[in-house]
Amino acid sequence: MNEGKPIETFEILGVVLFPFRAVPGYQAAGINGALIGCCLGPRVGAQLNTRKVRTNEWLQLCCVGRILIPFEAFSGKTMTEIEVKEGLRK
């Protein structure tokens, strides 16, 4: 989020072919990362070993997070800033 990290191929494919959302999470964190990646997004699954899942990411399951997260990104917050503020680093 706003840190200049390029979008990965599996993130693009995951928009059209749902199972591809699990691949980055599986590569980084195994089956738990794959399950989180399928439900909450490929980057969340891929970062599961390094940080906790945010409340706003869990809220995506009821569509509230899908509104809140883009507003955070639009306001210029980076994921690094959010990790420090919310104490998400493992």
RODO-428810 format. One record per atom (N, C-alpha, C, CB): x, y, z; residue in three letters. Coordinates in nm, 3 decimals. Glycine has a CB too. Layout:
BEGIN
{{X,Y,Z},'ala'}
...
//
This chain:
BEGIN
{{0.084,-0.117,0.000},'met'}
{{0.000,0.000,0.000},'met'}
{{0.088,0.123,0.000},'met'}
{{-0.095,0.000,0.120},'met'}
{{0.096,0.191,-0.110},'asn'}
{{0.171,0.317,-0.123},'asn'}
{{0.319,0.305,-0.094},'asn'}
{{0.112,0.419,-0.033},'asn'}
{{0.378,0.189,-0.114},'glu'}
{{0.521,0.175,-0.085},'glu'}
{{0.601,0.140,-0.210},'glu'}
{{0.542,0.069,0.020},'glu'}
{{0.542,0.152,-0.326},'gly'}
{{0.614,0.130,-0.449},'gly'}
{{0.639,-0.016,-0.483},'gly'}
{{0.742,0.200,-0.443},'gly'}
{{0.572,-0.108,-0.414},'lys'}
{{0.589,-0.250,-0.445},'lys'}
{{0.505,-0.283,-0.568},'lys'}
{{0.549,-0.339,-0.323},'lys'}
{{0.565,-0.345,-0.668},'pro'}
{{0.489,-0.376,-0.789},'pro'}
{{0.384,-0.484,-0.765},'pro'}
{{0.584,-0.419,-0.900},'pro'}
{{0.280,-0.482,-0.845},'ile'}
{{0.177,-0.584,-0.839},'ile'}
{{0.234,-0.712,-0.900},'ile'}
{{0.045,-0.538,-0.913},'ile'}
{{0.214,-0.823,-0.831},'glu'}
{{0.265,-0.951,-0.879},'glu'}
{{0.168,-1.012,-0.979},'glu'}
{{0.289,-1.047,-0.762},'glu'}
{{0.219,-1.099,-1.063},'thr'}
{{0.138,-1.165,-1.165},'thr'}
{{0.022,-1.242,-1.103},'thr'}
{{0.224,-1.259,-1.248},'thr'}
{{0.046,-1.311,-0.992},'phe'}
{{-0.060,-1.389,-0.929},'phe'}
{{-0.170,-1.298,-0.871},'phe'}
{{-0.003,-1.478,-0.819},'phe'}
{{-0.136,-1.177,-0.833},'glu'}
{{-0.238,-1.083,-0.786},'glu'}
{{-0.330,-1.044,-0.900},'glu'}
{{-0.172,-0.958,-0.724},'glu'}
{{-0.274,-1.022,-1.017},'ile'}
{{-0.354,-0.987,-1.135},'ile'}
{{-0.440,-1.107,-1.176},'ile'}
{{-0.264,-0.943,-1.252},'ile'}
{{-0.379,-1.225,-1.181},'leu'}
{{-0.454,-1.345,-1.219},'leu'}
{{-0.564,-1.377,-1.118},'leu'}
{{-0.360,-1.464,-1.231},'leu'}
{{-0.541,-1.346,-0.991},'gly'}
{{-0.639,-1.372,-0.887},'gly'}
{{-0.767,-1.293,-0.902},'gly'}
{{-0.579,-1.343,-0.755},'gly'}
{{-0.762,-1.183,-0.974},'val'}
{{-0.883,-1.104,-0.999},'val'}
{{-0.978,-1.183,-1.088},'val'}
{{-0.848,-0.968,-1.065},'val'}
{{-0.922,-1.255,-1.185},'val'}
{{-1.003,-1.330,-1.281},'val'}
{{-1.020,-1.476,-1.239},'val'}
{{-0.940,-1.322,-1.420},'val'}
{{-0.912,-1.538,-1.196},'leu'}
{{-0.913,-1.680,-1.159},'leu'}
{{-0.888,-1.691,-1.008},'leu'}
{{-0.804,-1.760,-1.239},'leu'}
{{-0.994,-1.704,-0.933},'phe'}
{{-0.991,-1.698,-0.787},'phe'}
{{-0.883,-1.784,-0.721},'phe'}
{{-1.123,-1.740,-0.734},'phe'}
{{-0.859,-1.909,-0.763},'pro'}
{{-0.757,-1.991,-0.694},'pro'}
{{-0.616,-1.931,-0.696},'pro'}
{{-0.753,-2.128,-0.757},'pro'}
{{-0.586,-1.845,-0.791},'phe'}
{{-0.452,-1.785,-0.797},'phe'}
{{-0.427,-1.689,-0.681},'phe'}
{{-0.433,-1.711,-0.928},'phe'}
{{-0.533,-1.645,-0.612},'arg'}
{{-0.515,-1.558,-0.494},'arg'}
{{-0.437,-1.630,-0.384},'arg'}
{{-0.651,-1.511,-0.440},'arg'}
{{-0.443,-1.762,-0.383},'ala'}
{{-0.380,-1.840,-0.276},'ala'}
{{-0.230,-1.862,-0.298},'ala'}
{{-0.448,-1.973,-0.264},'ala'}
{{-0.182,-1.850,-0.420},'val'}
{{-0.044,-1.887,-0.452},'val'}
{{0.061,-1.806,-0.375},'val'}
{{-0.021,-1.870,-0.599},'val'}
{{0.056,-1.672,-0.372},'pro'}
{{0.159,-1.599,-0.296},'pro'}
{{0.160,-1.636,-0.148},'pro'}
{{0.139,-1.449,-0.310},'pro'}
{{0.043,-1.655,-0.089},'gly'}
{{0.036,-1.693,0.051},'gly'}
{{0.092,-1.832,0.075},'gly'}
{{-0.106,-1.688,0.099},'gly'}
{{0.064,-1.925,-0.016},'tyr'}
{{0.116,-2.061,-0.002},'tyr'}
{{0.268,-2.062,-0.014},'tyr'}
{{0.054,-2.152,-0.109},'tyr'}
{{0.321,-1.984,-0.107},'gln'}
{{0.467,-1.979,-0.125},'gln'}
{{0.537,-1.921,-0.003},'gln'}
{{0.502,-1.896,-0.248},'gln'}
{{0.475,-1.825,0.064},'ala'}
{{0.540,-1.758,0.177},'ala'}
{{0.508,-1.820,0.312},'ala'}
{{0.500,-1.614,0.179},'ala'}
{{0.383,-1.871,0.330},'ala'}
{{0.341,-1.914,0.464},'ala'}
{{0.269,-2.048,0.465},'ala'}
{{0.252,-1.810,0.524},'ala'}
{{0.278,-2.123,0.357},'gly'}
{{0.217,-2.255,0.355},'gly'}
{{0.065,-2.250,0.345},'gly'}
{{0.256,-2.330,0.477},'gly'}
{{0.000,-2.353,0.398},'ile'}
{{-0.144,-2.367,0.383},'ile'}
{{-0.220,-2.255,0.454},'ile'}
{{-0.189,-2.502,0.438},'ile'}
{{-0.172,-2.209,0.570},'asn'}
{{-0.239,-2.097,0.639},'asn'}
{{-0.235,-1.971,0.554},'asn'}
{{-0.172,-2.071,0.775},'asn'}
{{-0.123,-1.944,0.492},'gly'}
{{-0.112,-1.829,0.404},'gly'}
{{-0.202,-1.840,0.283},'gly'}
{{0.031,-1.812,0.359},'gly'}
{{-0.216,-1.963,0.231},'ala'}
{{-0.304,-1.985,0.116},'ala'}
{{-0.449,-1.960,0.153},'ala'}
{{-0.287,-2.128,0.062},'ala'}
{{-0.492,-2.008,0.268},'leu'}
{{-0.631,-1.987,0.311},'leu'}
{{-0.660,-1.839,0.336},'leu'}
{{-0.661,-2.068,0.438},'leu'}
{{-0.568,-1.772,0.403},'ile'}
{{-0.585,-1.628,0.426},'ile'}
{{-0.582,-1.553,0.294},'ile'}
{{-0.475,-1.574,0.522},'ile'}
{{-0.493,-1.593,0.203},'gly'}
{{-0.485,-1.530,0.072},'gly'}
{{-0.612,-1.543,-0.009},'gly'}
{{-0.371,-1.588,-0.006},'gly'}
{{-0.675,-1.659,-0.003},'cys'}
{{-0.801,-1.680,-0.074},'cys'}
{{-0.911,-1.590,-0.019},'cys'}
{{-0.844,-1.825,-0.064},'cys'}
{{-0.917,-1.578,0.111},'cys'}
{{-1.027,-1.505,0.175},'cys'}
{{-1.003,-1.354,0.182},'cys'}
{{-1.049,-1.557,0.314},'cys'}
{{-0.881,-1.313,0.212},'leu'}
{{-0.854,-1.173,0.241},'leu'}
{{-0.764,-1.103,0.140},'leu'}
{{-0.793,-1.162,0.375},'leu'}
{{-0.703,-1.177,0.051},'gly'}
{{-0.618,-1.115,-0.051},'gly'}
{{-0.479,-1.174,-0.052},'gly'}
{{-0.610,-0.967,-0.029},'gly'}
{{-0.417,-1.177,-0.169},'pro'}
{{-0.286,-1.241,-0.183},'pro'}
{{-0.174,-1.178,-0.101},'pro'}
{{-0.248,-1.239,-0.325},'pro'}
{{-0.175,-1.047,-0.085},'arg'}
{{-0.067,-0.984,-0.007},'arg'}
{{-0.081,-1.013,0.142},'arg'}
{{-0.066,-0.833,-0.029},'arg'}
{{-0.205,-1.022,0.188},'val'}
{{-0.227,-1.054,0.330},'val'}
{{-0.173,-1.194,0.358},'val'}
{{-0.379,-1.045,0.367},'val'}
{{-0.203,-1.289,0.269},'gly'}
{{-0.153,-1.425,0.286},'gly'}
{{-0.002,-1.433,0.276},'gly'}
{{-0.214,-1.515,0.183},'gly'}
{{0.056,-1.357,0.183},'ala'}
{{0.201,-1.359,0.164},'ala'}
{{0.276,-1.297,0.282},'ala'}
{{0.238,-1.286,0.036},'ala'}
{{0.212,-1.206,0.355},'gln'}
{{0.277,-1.138,0.467},'gln'}
{{0.242,-1.201,0.601},'gln'}
{{0.238,-0.993,0.468},'gln'}
{{0.174,-1.314,0.600},'leu'}
{{0.127,-1.376,0.724},'leu'}
{{0.241,-1.412,0.819},'leu'}
{{0.048,-1.501,0.692},'leu'}
{{0.357,-1.450,0.768},'asn'}
{{0.471,-1.484,0.854},'asn'}
{{0.534,-1.362,0.921},'asn'}
{{0.577,-1.557,0.774},'asn'}
{{0.515,-1.243,0.863},'thr'}
{{0.583,-1.125,0.916},'thr'}
{{0.493,-1.030,0.992},'thr'}
{{0.647,-1.051,0.804},'thr'}
{{0.362,-1.042,0.974},'arg'}
{{0.271,-0.952,1.046},'arg'}
{{0.137,-1.020,1.071},'arg'}
{{0.250,-0.822,0.968},'arg'}
{{0.065,-0.965,1.169},'lys'}
{{-0.068,-1.015,1.202},'lys'}
{{-0.170,-0.962,1.100},'lys'}
{{-0.108,-0.975,1.346},'lys'}
{{-0.284,-1.027,1.094},'val'}
{{-0.392,-0.981,1.006},'val'}
{{-0.465,-0.867,1.077},'val'}
{{-0.490,-1.098,0.970},'val'}
{{-0.485,-0.757,1.005},'arg'}
{{-0.550,-0.639,1.061},'arg'}
{{-0.701,-0.659,1.075},'arg'}
{{-0.522,-0.518,0.973},'arg'}
{{-0.761,-0.583,1.164},'thr'}
{{-0.906,-0.585,1.181},'thr'}
{{-0.975,-0.542,1.052},'thr'}
{{-0.948,-0.494,1.297},'thr'}
{{-0.922,-0.439,0.985},'asn'}
{{-0.982,-0.394,0.859},'asn'}
{{-0.976,-0.502,0.751},'asn'}
{{-0.911,-0.268,0.809},'asn'}
{{-0.874,-0.586,0.756},'glu'}
{{-0.866,-0.696,0.659},'glu'}
{{-0.970,-0.803,0.689},'glu'}
{{-0.724,-0.758,0.660},'glu'}
{{-0.992,-0.832,0.819},'trp'}
{{-1.098,-0.927,0.856},'trp'}
{{-1.234,-0.871,0.817},'trp'}
{{-1.093,-0.957,1.008},'trp'}
{{-1.251,-0.740,0.826},'leu'}
{{-1.379,-0.677,0.791},'leu'}
{{-1.412,-0.687,0.642},'leu'}
{{-1.377,-0.531,0.832},'leu'}
{{-1.314,-0.727,0.560},'gln'}
{{-1.341,-0.748,0.419},'gln'}
{{-1.442,-0.861,0.398},'gln'}
{{-1.210,-0.779,0.345},'gln'}
{{-1.448,-0.952,0.494},'leu'}
{{-1.542,-1.064,0.483},'leu'}
{{-1.687,-1.017,0.484},'leu'}
{{-1.519,-1.163,0.596},'leu'}
{{-1.713,-0.901,0.545},'cys'}
{{-1.849,-0.846,0.542},'cys'}
{{-1.853,-0.717,0.461},'cys'}
{{-1.900,-0.821,0.687},'cys'}
{{-1.757,-0.697,0.374},'cys'}
{{-1.747,-0.587,0.276},'cys'}
{{-1.714,-0.450,0.335},'cys'}
{{-1.876,-0.576,0.202},'cys'}
{{-1.713,-0.433,0.466},'val'}
{{-1.678,-0.304,0.525},'val'}
{{-1.531,-0.272,0.499},'val'}
{{-1.706,-0.304,0.678},'val'}
{{-1.444,-0.372,0.514},'gly'}
{{-1.301,-0.351,0.491},'gly'}
{{-1.268,-0.316,0.348},'gly'}
{{-1.226,-0.474,0.531},'gly'}
{{-1.349,-0.362,0.255},'arg'}
{{-1.325,-0.330,0.114},'arg'}
{{-1.346,-0.182,0.086},'arg'}
{{-1.418,-0.413,0.024},'arg'}
{{-1.413,-0.114,0.175},'ile'}
{{-1.432,0.030,0.164},'ile'}
{{-1.325,0.105,0.243},'ile'}
{{-1.573,0.071,0.213},'ile'}
{{-1.295,0.057,0.365},'leu'}
{{-1.201,0.126,0.454},'leu'}
{{-1.057,0.123,0.403},'leu'}
{{-1.206,0.064,0.591},'leu'}
{{-1.012,0.009,0.353},'ile'}
{{-0.872,-0.006,0.311},'ile'}
{{-0.837,0.087,0.195},'ile'}
{{-0.845,-0.150,0.271},'ile'}
{{-0.918,0.096,0.089},'pro'}
{{-0.884,0.192,-0.018},'pro'}
{{-0.880,0.338,0.030},'pro'}
{{-0.984,0.179,-0.131},'pro'}
{{-0.966,0.374,0.125},'phe'}
{{-0.961,0.510,0.178},'phe'}
{{-0.830,0.535,0.252},'phe'}
{{-1.079,0.535,0.272},'phe'}
{{-0.780,0.436,0.324},'glu'}
{{-0.649,0.450,0.390},'glu'}
{{-0.539,0.470,0.287},'glu'}
{{-0.618,0.327,0.477},'glu'}
{{-0.542,0.391,0.182},'ala'}
{{-0.440,0.401,0.077},'ala'}
{{-0.450,0.537,0.008},'ala'}
{{-0.456,0.287,-0.026},'ala'}
{{-0.571,0.580,-0.019},'phe'}
{{-0.591,0.709,-0.086},'phe'}
{{-0.541,0.825,0.000},'phe'}
{{-0.739,0.728,-0.119},'phe'}
{{-0.552,0.811,0.132},'ser'}
{{-0.506,0.918,0.220},'ser'}
{{-0.354,0.920,0.235},'ser'}
{{-0.570,0.904,0.357},'ser'}
{{-0.285,0.820,0.179},'gly'}
{{-0.139,0.821,0.177},'gly'}
{{-0.072,0.734,0.283},'gly'}
{{-0.091,0.958,0.193},'gly'}
{{-0.150,0.660,0.361},'lys'}
{{-0.089,0.574,0.463},'lys'}
{{-0.018,0.457,0.396},'lys'}
{{-0.195,0.524,0.563},'lys'}
{{0.100,0.424,0.447},'thr'}
{{0.172,0.307,0.396},'thr'}
{{0.150,0.191,0.492},'thr'}
{{0.325,0.337,0.379},'thr'}
{{0.172,0.070,0.443},'met'}
{{0.155,-0.047,0.527},'met'}
{{0.256,-0.047,0.641},'met'}
{{0.168,-0.175,0.445},'met'}
{{0.374,0.005,0.617},'thr'}
{{0.476,0.014,0.723},'thr'}
{{0.427,0.104,0.836},'thr'}
{{0.609,0.068,0.666},'thr'}
{{0.368,0.218,0.802},'glu'}
{{0.313,0.308,0.904},'glu'}
{{0.200,0.241,0.982},'glu'}
{{0.261,0.437,0.839},'glu'}
{{0.114,0.170,0.911},'ile'}
{{0.002,0.102,0.975},'ile'}
{{0.051,-0.009,1.068},'ile'}
{{-0.094,0.044,0.870},'ile'}
{{0.153,-0.084,1.023},'glu'}
{{0.210,-0.191,1.108},'glu'}
{{0.262,-0.135,1.239},'glu'}
{{0.323,-0.263,1.033},'glu'}
{{0.332,-0.023,1.234},'val'}
{{0.387,0.038,1.355},'val'}
{{0.274,0.089,1.444},'val'}
{{0.484,0.154,1.320},'val'}
{{0.179,0.161,1.386},'lys'}
{{0.070,0.221,1.463},'lys'}
{{-0.017,0.114,1.531},'lys'}
{{-0.017,0.308,1.371},'lys'}
{{-0.047,0.003,1.460},'glu'}
{{-0.136,-0.100,1.513},'glu'}
{{-0.062,-0.216,1.579},'glu'}
{{-0.223,-0.154,1.403},'glu'}
{{0.071,-0.211,1.581},'gly'}
{{0.150,-0.317,1.644},'gly'}
{{0.131,-0.453,1.579},'gly'}
{{0.114,-0.326,1.790},'gly'}
{{0.138,-0.456,1.447},'leu'}
{{0.111,-0.580,1.372},'leu'}
{{0.234,-0.666,1.347},'leu'}
{{0.049,-0.546,1.242},'leu'}
{{0.352,-0.611,1.365},'arg'}
{{0.476,-0.686,1.335},'arg'}
{{0.489,-0.804,1.429},'arg'}
{{0.601,-0.594,1.345},'arg'}
{{0.518,-0.921,1.375},'lys'}
{{0.537,-1.042,1.456},'lys'}
{{0.679,-1.049,1.508},'lys'}
{{0.504,-1.169,1.375},'lys'}
//
